Amino acid sequence: MANIKSQIKRNKQNVVARDRNKAVKSELRTRVKNAVAAVGTEDEETVLRAAIKRIDKAATKKVIHKNQAANKKSGLMKRIATLKENA
């Protein structure tokens, strides 16, 4: 444990940020999973749009890197295209 007052505060801030980032990443995984599951349904487009929006928002807030966001969106679109093709 740190003895320096500023470092104690920084450690507390890191805990809060870690929890927030963890929640955002968890939501990303859930939204992507829901988007893949919604392929072929009537609300497919809205669920996909919500997933892409959350990915972009996470990149904007620097929870994930912008290149990782681009890779996630690209992979999601490829998966959905493959599922549509096979269906």
N, CA, C and O atoms as CSV, one atom per row, in Angstrom:
chain,resi,resn,atom,element,x,y,z
A,1,MET,N,N,0.851,-1.185,0.000
A,1,MET,CA,C,0.000,0.000,0.000
A,1,MET,C,C,0.884,1.231,0.000
A,1,MET,O,O,1.912,1.290,0.675
A,2,ALA,N,N,0.454,2.209,-0.775
A,2,ALA,CA,C,1.232,3.435,-0.910
A,2,ALA,C,C,1.104,4.309,0.338
A,2,ALA,O,O,0.074,4.313,1.013
A,3,ASN,N,N,2.161,5.038,0.621
A,3,ASN,CA,C,2.153,5.992,1.733
A,3,ASN,C,C,1.873,7.411,1.256
A,3,ASN,O,O,1.476,8.270,2.043
A,4,ILE,N,N,2.079,7.652,-0.026
A,4,ILE,CA,C,1.931,8.995,-0.573
A,4,ILE,C,C,0.443,9.262,-0.851
A,4,ILE,O,O,-0.255,8.453,-1.463
A,5,LYS,N,N,-0.008,10.427,-0.375
A,5,LYS,CA,C,-1.427,10.750,-0.448
A,5,LYS,C,C,-1.950,10.748,-1.890
A,5,LYS,O,O,-3.035,10.232,-2.159
A,6,SER,N,N,-1.182,11.320,-2.804
A,6,SER,CA,C,-1.625,11.386,-4.195
A,6,SER,C,C,-1.701,9.993,-4.823
A,6,SER,O,O,-2.557,9.739,-5.670
A,7,GLN,N,N,-0.815,9.101,-4.412
A,7,GLN,CA,C,-0.833,7.745,-4.954
A,7,GLN,C,C,-2.007,6.932,-4.397
A,7,GLN,O,O,-2.578,6.094,-5.095
A,8,ILE,N,N,-2.354,7.186,-3.155
A,8,ILE,CA,C,-3.531,6.532,-2.567
A,8,ILE,C,C,-4.781,6.933,-3.348
A,8,ILE,O,O,-5.622,6.092,-3.665
A,9,LYS,N,N,-4.894,8.234,-3.657
A,9,LYS,CA,C,-6.029,8.724,-4.428
A,9,LYS,C,C,-6.023,8.119,-5.828
A,9,LYS,O,O,-7.071,7.730,-6.345
A,10,ARG,N,N,-4.847,8.040,-6.439
A,10,ARG,CA,C,-4.733,7.489,-7.790
A,10,ARG,C,C,-5.153,6.018,-7.808
A,10,ARG,O,O,-5.800,5.565,-8.752
A,11,ASN,N,N,-4.786,5.281,-6.768
A,11,ASN,CA,C,-5.173,3.868,-6.677
A,11,ASN,C,C,-6.692,3.723,-6.601
A,11,ASN,O,O,-7.268,2.831,-7.224
A,12,LYS,N,N,-7.336,4.604,-5.832
A,12,LYS,CA,C,-8.794,4.575,-5.739
A,12,LYS,C,C,-9.428,4.889,-7.088
A,12,LYS,O,O,-10.402,4.250,-7.485
A,13,GLN,N,N,-8.877,5.868,-7.789
A,13,GLN,CA,C,-9.402,6.237,-9.101
A,13,GLN,C,C,-9.238,5.085,-10.091
A,13,GLN,O,O,-10.111,4.842,-10.924
A,14,ASN,N,N,-8.109,4.376,-9.991
A,14,ASN,CA,C,-7.860,3.244,-10.883
A,14,ASN,C,C,-8.881,2.135,-10.673
A,14,ASN,O,O,-9.304,1.490,-11.632
A,15,VAL,N,N,-9.278,1.912,-9.429
A,15,VAL,CA,C,-10.273,0.883,-9.133
A,15,VAL,C,C,-11.606,1.243,-9.775
A,15,VAL,O,O,-12.261,0.390,-10.374
A,16,VAL,N,N,-12.003,2.494,-9.652
A,16,VAL,CA,C,-13.267,2.952,-10.225
A,16,VAL,C,C,-13.221,2.826,-11.749
A,16,VAL,O,O,-14.169,2.334,-12.362
A,17,ALA,N,N,-12.120,3.269,-12.356
A,17,ALA,CA,C,-11.992,3.206,-13.815
A,17,ALA,C,C,-11.982,1.763,-14.300
A,17,ALA,O,O,-12.573,1.449,-15.333
A,18,ARG,N,N,-11.315,0.884,-13.559
A,18,ARG,CA,C,-11.242,-0.533,-13.942
A,18,ARG,C,C,-12.631,-1.163,-13.941
A,18,ARG,O,O,-12.984,-1.915,-14.849
A,19,ASP,N,N,-13.413,-0.847,-12.912
A,19,ASP,CA,C,-14.775,-1.380,-12.839
A,19,ASP,C,C,-15.641,-0.851,-13.990
A,19,ASP,O,O,-16.426,-1.595,-14.578
A,20,ARG,N,N,-15.489,0.438,-14.300
A,20,ARG,CA,C,-16.264,1.033,-15.384
A,20,ARG,C,C,-15.876,0.397,-16.721
A,20,ARG,O,O,-16.744,0.046,-17.522
A,21,ASN,N,N,-14.573,0.250,-16.957
A,21,ASN,CA,C,-14.108,-0.340,-18.208
A,21,ASN,C,C,-14.551,-1.794,-18.332
A,21,ASN,O,O,-14.899,-2.258,-19.418
A,22,LYS,N,N,-14.535,-2.501,-17.214
A,22,LYS,CA,C,-14.966,-3.901,-17.211
A,22,LYS,C,C,-16.429,-4.013,-17.606
A,22,LYS,O,O,-16.807,-4.908,-18.362
A,23,ALA,N,N,-17.251,-3.106,-17.097
A,23,ALA,CA,C,-18.675,-3.106,-17.422
A,23,ALA,C,C,-18.894,-2.793,-18.900
A,23,ALA,O,O,-19.745,-3.404,-19.546
A,24,VAL,N,N,-18.135,-1.852,-19.428
A,24,VAL,CA,C,-18.279,-1.471,-20.836
A,24,VAL,C,C,-17.882,-2.636,-21.739
A,24,VAL,O,O,-18.575,-2.931,-22.713
A,25,LYS,N,N,-16.771,-3.298,-21.421
A,25,LYS,CA,C,-16.320,-4.434,-22.235
A,25,LYS,C,C,-17.306,-5.590,-22.166
A,25,LYS,O,O,-17.534,-6.282,-23.158
A,26,SER,N,N,-17.882,-5.792,-21.004
A,26,SER,CA,C,-18.885,-6.842,-20.852
A,26,SER,C,C,-20.104,-6.530,-21.709
A,26,SER,O,O,-20.656,-7.419,-22.357
A,27,GLU,N,N,-20.518,-5.279,-21.711
A,27,GLU,CA,C,-21.665,-4.881,-22.531
A,27,GLU,C,C,-21.356,-5.050,-24.015
A,27,GLU,O,O,-22.234,-5.435,-24.787
A,28,LEU,N,N,-20.117,-4.767,-24.424
A,28,LEU,CA,C,-19.729,-4.963,-25.822
A,28,LEU,C,C,-19.912,-6.414,-26.230
A,28,LEU,O,O,-20.486,-6.707,-27.279
A,29,ARG,N,N,-19.421,-7.319,-25.394
A,29,ARG,CA,C,-19.534,-8.747,-25.706
A,29,ARG,C,C,-21.005,-9.162,-25.798
A,29,ARG,O,O,-21.383,-9.934,-26.680
A,30,THR,N,N,-21.823,-8.651,-24.891
A,30,THR,CA,C,-23.246,-8.982,-24.893
A,30,THR,C,C,-23.928,-8.451,-26.152
A,30,THR,O,O,-24.713,-9.164,-26.776
A,31,ARG,N,N,-23.638,-7.215,-26.526
A,31,ARG,CA,C,-24.261,-6.613,-27.710
A,31,ARG,C,C,-23.859,-7.366,-28.980
A,31,ARG,O,O,-24.689,-7.581,-29.864
A,32,VAL,N,N,-22.593,-7.765,-29.070
A,32,VAL,CA,C,-22.128,-8.511,-30.245
A,32,VAL,C,C,-22.818,-9.867,-30.302
A,32,VAL,O,O,-23.244,-10.306,-31.370
A,33,LYS,N,N,-22.928,-10.530,-29.156
A,33,LYS,CA,C,-23.594,-11.832,-29.091
A,33,LYS,C,C,-25.055,-11.701,-29.503
A,33,LYS,O,O,-25.570,-12.547,-30.235
A,34,ASN,N,N,-25.730,-10.646,-29.041
A,34,ASN,CA,C,-27.129,-10.421,-29.401
A,34,ASN,C,C,-27.285,-10.117,-30.890
A,34,ASN,O,O,-28.260,-10.533,-31.515
A,35,ALA,N,N,-26.312,-9.384,-31.458
A,35,ALA,CA,C,-26.367,-9.051,-32.881
A,35,ALA,C,C,-26.236,-10.312,-33.732
A,35,ALA,O,O,-26.926,-10.461,-34.740
A,36,VAL,N,N,-25.358,-11.208,-33.325
A,36,VAL,CA,C,-25.181,-12.463,-34.062
A,36,VAL,C,C,-26.425,-13.331,-33.918
A,36,VAL,O,O,-26.850,-13.974,-34.878
A,37,ALA,N,N,-27.004,-13.351,-32.734
A,37,ALA,CA,C,-28.199,-14.164,-32.489
A,37,ALA,C,C,-29.419,-13.626,-33.229
A,37,ALA,O,O,-30.340,-14.384,-33.530
A,38,ALA,N,N,-29.436,-12.326,-33.525
A,38,ALA,CA,C,-30.602,-11.704,-34.148
A,38,ALA,C,C,-30.609,-11.816,-35.668
A,38,ALA,O,O,-31.519,-11.304,-36.320
A,39,VAL,N,N,-29.609,-12.476,-36.240
A,39,VAL,CA,C,-29.555,-12.599,-37.698
A,39,VAL,C,C,-30.776,-13.383,-38.177
A,39,VAL,O,O,-31.060,-14.481,-37.697
A,40,GLY,N,N,-31.489,-12.788,-39.136
A,40,GLY,CA,C,-32.672,-13.433,-39.685
A,40,GLY,C,C,-33.978,-13.027,-39.021
A,40,GLY,O,O,-35.047,-13.474,-39.438
A,41,THR,N,N,-33.910,-12.195,-38.004
A,41,THR,CA,C,-35.130,-11.741,-37.339
A,41,THR,C,C,-35.496,-10.351,-37.850
A,41,THR,O,O,-34.732,-9.741,-38.597
A,42,GLU,N,N,-36.665,-9.852,-37.447
A,42,GLU,CA,C,-37.106,-8.548,-37.937
A,42,GLU,C,C,-36.351,-7.385,-37.284
A,42,GLU,O,O,-36.256,-6.310,-37.877
A,43,ASP,N,N,-35.818,-7.579,-36.084
A,43,ASP,CA,C,-35.087,-6.495,-35.408
A,43,ASP,C,C,-33.573,-6.637,-35.575
A,43,ASP,O,O,-32.803,-6.112,-34.770
A,44,GLU,N,N,-33.158,-7.336,-36.605
A,44,GLU,CA,C,-31.732,-7.573,-36.866
A,44,GLU,C,C,-30.958,-6.274,-37.044
A,44,GLU,O,O,-29.883,-6.102,-36.469
A,45,GLU,N,N,-31.502,-5.368,-37.836
A,45,GLU,CA,C,-30.794,-4.130,-38.150
A,45,GLU,C,C,-30.612,-3.247,-36.916
A,45,GLU,O,O,-29.542,-2.670,-36.724
A,46,THR,N,N,-31.639,-3.138,-36.084
A,46,THR,CA,C,-31.538,-2.286,-34.899
A,46,THR,C,C,-30.551,-2.850,-33.887
A,46,THR,O,O,-29.816,-2.096,-33.248
A,47,VAL,N,N,-30.527,-4.171,-33.736
A,47,VAL,CA,C,-29.591,-4.793,-32.784
A,47,VAL,C,C,-28.164,-4.633,-33.277
A,47,VAL,O,O,-27.259,-4.361,-32.489
A,48,LEU,N,N,-27.958,-4.801,-34.579
A,48,LEU,CA,C,-26.624,-4.626,-35.163
A,48,LEU,C,C,-26.160,-3.181,-35.011
A,48,LEU,O,O,-25.006,-2.920,-34.669
A,49,ARG,N,N,-27.070,-2.252,-35.268
A,49,ARG,CA,C,-26.727,-0.834,-35.147
A,49,ARG,C,C,-26.347,-0.483,-33.705
A,49,ARG,O,O,-25.429,0.305,-33.476
A,50,ALA,N,N,-27.052,-1.066,-32.742
A,50,ALA,CA,C,-26.755,-0.817,-31.326
A,50,ALA,C,C,-25.381,-1.370,-30.964
A,50,ALA,O,O,-24.636,-0.741,-30.212
A,51,ALA,N,N,-25.042,-2.545,-31.497
A,51,ALA,CA,C,-23.737,-3.150,-31.208
A,51,ALA,C,C,-22.615,-2.277,-31.769
A,51,ALA,O,O,-21.616,-2.034,-31.092
A,52,ILE,N,N,-22.781,-1.812,-32.995
A,52,ILE,CA,C,-21.756,-0.972,-33.624
A,52,ILE,C,C,-21.632,0.351,-32.883
A,52,ILE,O,O,-20.531,0.877,-32.720
A,53,LYS,N,N,-22.754,0.881,-32.437
A,53,LYS,CA,C,-22.735,2.142,-31.693
A,53,LYS,C,C,-21.944,1.988,-30.393
A,53,LYS,O,O,-21.157,2.864,-30.032
A,54,ARG,N,N,-22.158,0.870,-29.690
A,54,ARG,CA,C,-21.444,0.650,-28.433
A,54,ARG,C,C,-19.949,0.453,-28.670
A,54,ARG,O,O,-19.129,0.905,-27.870
A,55,ILE,N,N,-19.593,-0.213,-29.753
A,55,ILE,CA,C,-18.178,-0.400,-30.077
A,55,ILE,C,C,-17.528,0.955,-30.337
A,55,ILE,O,O,-16.445,1.239,-29.827
A,56,ASP,N,N,-18.194,1.786,-31.130
A,56,ASP,CA,C,-17.666,3.117,-31.429
A,56,ASP,C,C,-17.564,3.972,-30.171
A,56,ASP,O,O,-16.596,4.711,-29.993
A,57,LYS,N,N,-18.563,3.868,-29.304
A,57,LYS,CA,C,-18.562,4.669,-28.077
A,57,LYS,C,C,-17.427,4.240,-27.158
A,57,LYS,O,O,-16.791,5.081,-26.522
A,58,ALA,N,N,-17.166,2.932,-27.082
A,58,ALA,CA,C,-16.064,2.441,-26.249
A,58,ALA,C,C,-14.728,2.948,-26.776
A,58,ALA,O,O,-13.828,3.264,-25.997
A,59,ALA,N,N,-14.598,3.025,-28.095
A,59,ALA,CA,C,-13.362,3.546,-28.683
A,59,ALA,C,C,-13.230,5.040,-28.428
A,59,ALA,O,O,-12.131,5.535,-28.180
A,60,THR,N,N,-14.343,5.757,-28.490
A,60,THR,CA,C,-14.319,7.195,-28.235
A,60,THR,C,C,-13.912,7.496,-26.795
A,60,THR,O,O,-13.174,8.446,-26.534
A,61,LYS,N,N,-14.405,6.671,-25.861
A,61,LYS,CA,C,-14.085,6.864,-24.451
A,61,LYS,C,C,-12.740,6.248,-24.071
A,61,LYS,O,O,-12.333,6.295,-22.910
A,62,LYS,N,N,-12.048,5.667,-25.066
A,62,LYS,CA,C,-10.722,5.059,-24.892
A,62,LYS,C,C,-10.732,3.861,-23.964
A,62,LYS,O,O,-9.741,3.580,-23.291
A,63,VAL,N,N,-11.864,3.149,-23.927
A,63,VAL,CA,C,-11.912,1.887,-23.197
A,63,VAL,C,C,-11.202,0.830,-24.033
A,63,VAL,O,O,-10.488,-0.021,-23.501
A,64,ILE,N,N,-11.407,0.894,-25.357
A,64,ILE,CA,C,-10.658,0.050,-26.283
A,64,ILE,C,C,-9.986,0.961,-27.307
A,64,ILE,O,O,-10.397,2.105,-27.497
A,65,HIS,N,N,-8.961,0.449,-27.957
A,65,HIS,CA,C,-8.237,1.220,-28.963
A,65,HIS,C,C,-9.080,1.329,-30.228
A,65,HIS,O,O,-9.894,0.450,-30.514
A,66,LYS,N,N,-8.888,2.402,-30.981
A,66,LYS,CA,C,-9.699,2.613,-32.187
A,66,LYS,C,C,-9.479,1.516,-33.215
A,66,LYS,O,O,-10.405,1.162,-33.944
A,67,ASN,N,N,-8.267,0.969,-33.286
A,67,ASN,CA,C,-8.018,-0.128,-34.227
A,67,ASN,C,C,-8.729,-1.397,-33.774
A,67,ASN,O,O,-9.219,-2.168,-34.599
A,68,GLN,N,N,-8.785,-1.613,-32.470
A,68,GLN,CA,C,-9.510,-2.776,-31.964
A,68,GLN,C,C,-11.000,-2.638,-32.258
A,68,GLN,O,O,-11.674,-3.622,-32.564
A,69,ALA,N,N,-11.507,-1.421,-32.163
A,69,ALA,CA,C,-12.913,-1.185,-32.494
A,69,ALA,C,C,-13.168,-1.494,-33.968
A,69,ALA,O,O,-14.178,-2.108,-34.313
A,70,ALA,N,N,-12.257,-1.070,-34.830
A,70,ALA,CA,C,-12.400,-1.349,-36.257
A,70,ALA,C,C,-12.350,-2.849,-36.512
A,70,ALA,O,O,-13.121,-3.365,-37.321
A,71,ASN,N,N,-11.455,-3.549,-35.835
A,71,ASN,CA,C,-11.356,-5.001,-35.995
A,71,ASN,C,C,-12.621,-5.700,-35.499
A,71,ASN,O,O,-13.097,-6.646,-36.127
A,72,LYS,N,N,-13.159,-5.238,-34.382
A,72,LYS,CA,C,-14.381,-5.836,-33.848
A,72,LYS,C,C,-15.554,-5.637,-34.806
A,72,LYS,O,O,-16.327,-6.564,-35.048
A,73,LYS,N,N,-15.685,-4.429,-35.347
A,73,LYS,CA,C,-16.774,-4.159,-36.284
A,73,LYS,C,C,-16.614,-4.993,-37.556
A,73,LYS,O,O,-17.585,-5.545,-38.074
A,74,SER,N,N,-15.395,-5.075,-38.044
A,74,SER,CA,C,-15.137,-5.855,-39.252
A,74,SER,C,C,-15.455,-7.328,-39.027
A,74,SER,O,O,-16.104,-7.963,-39.859
A,75,GLY,N,N,-15.000,-7.866,-37.910
A,75,GLY,CA,C,-15.266,-9.268,-37.596
A,75,GLY,C,C,-16.742,-9.547,-37.424
A,75,GLY,O,O,-17.240,-10.589,-37.850
A,76,LEU,N,N,-17.445,-8.612,-36.797
A,76,LEU,CA,C,-18.889,-8.761,-36.606
A,76,LEU,C,C,-19.613,-8.782,-37.944
A,76,LEU,O,O,-20.489,-9.618,-38.166
A,77,MET,N,N,-19.252,-7.872,-38.828
A,77,MET,CA,C,-19.895,-7.815,-40.136
A,77,MET,C,C,-19.603,-9.073,-40.954
A,77,MET,O,O,-20.478,-9.566,-41.666
A,78,LYS,N,N,-18.386,-9.591,-40.858
A,78,LYS,CA,C,-18.041,-10.828,-41.565
A,78,LYS,C,C,-18.851,-12.001,-41.034
A,78,LYS,O,O,-19.348,-12.819,-41.808
A,79,ARG,N,N,-18.984,-12.082,-39.713
A,79,ARG,CA,C,-19.766,-13.170,-39.114
A,79,ARG,C,C,-21.214,-13.112,-39.552
A,79,ARG,O,O,-21.814,-14.136,-39.878
A,80,ILE,N,N,-21.768,-11.921,-39.557
A,80,ILE,CA,C,-23.174,-11.772,-39.932
A,80,ILE,C,C,-23.362,-12.092,-41.412
A,80,ILE,O,O,-24.353,-12.718,-41.789
A,81,ALA,N,N,-22.415,-11.667,-42.257
A,81,ALA,CA,C,-22.507,-11.966,-43.681
A,81,ALA,C,C,-22.440,-13.470,-43.914
A,81,ALA,O,O,-23.162,-14.002,-44.758
A,82,THR,N,N,-21.580,-14.154,-43.173
A,82,THR,CA,C,-21.464,-15.607,-43.304
A,82,THR,C,C,-22.753,-16.297,-42.863
A,82,THR,O,O,-23.222,-17.229,-43.515
A,83,LEU,N,N,-23.314,-15.833,-41.762
A,83,LEU,CA,C,-24.561,-16.430,-41.275
A,83,LEU,C,C,-25.715,-16.203,-42.264
A,83,LEU,O,O,-26.537,-17.094,-42.477
A,84,LYS,N,N,-25.768,-15.021,-42.858
A,84,LYS,CA,C,-26.819,-14.731,-43.836
A,84,LYS,C,C,-26.644,-15.598,-45.080
A,84,LYS,O,O,-27.614,-16.087,-45.660
A,85,GLU,N,N,-25.396,-15.774,-45.471
A,85,GLU,CA,C,-25.093,-16.569,-46.662
A,85,GLU,C,C,-25.483,-18.027,-46.476
A,85,GLU,O,O,-26.000,-18.657,-47.399
A,86,ASN,N,N,-25.238,-18.563,-45.293
A,86,ASN,CA,C,-25.534,-19.971,-45.013
A,86,ASN,C,C,-27.016,-20.209,-44.757
A,86,ASN,O,O,-27.502,-21.333,-44.887
A,87,ALA,N,N,-27.724,-19.160,-44.397
A,87,ALA,CA,C,-29.155,-19.332,-44.066
A,87,ALA,C,C,-30.053,-19.332,-45.287
A,87,ALA,O,O,-31.270,-19.467,-45.157
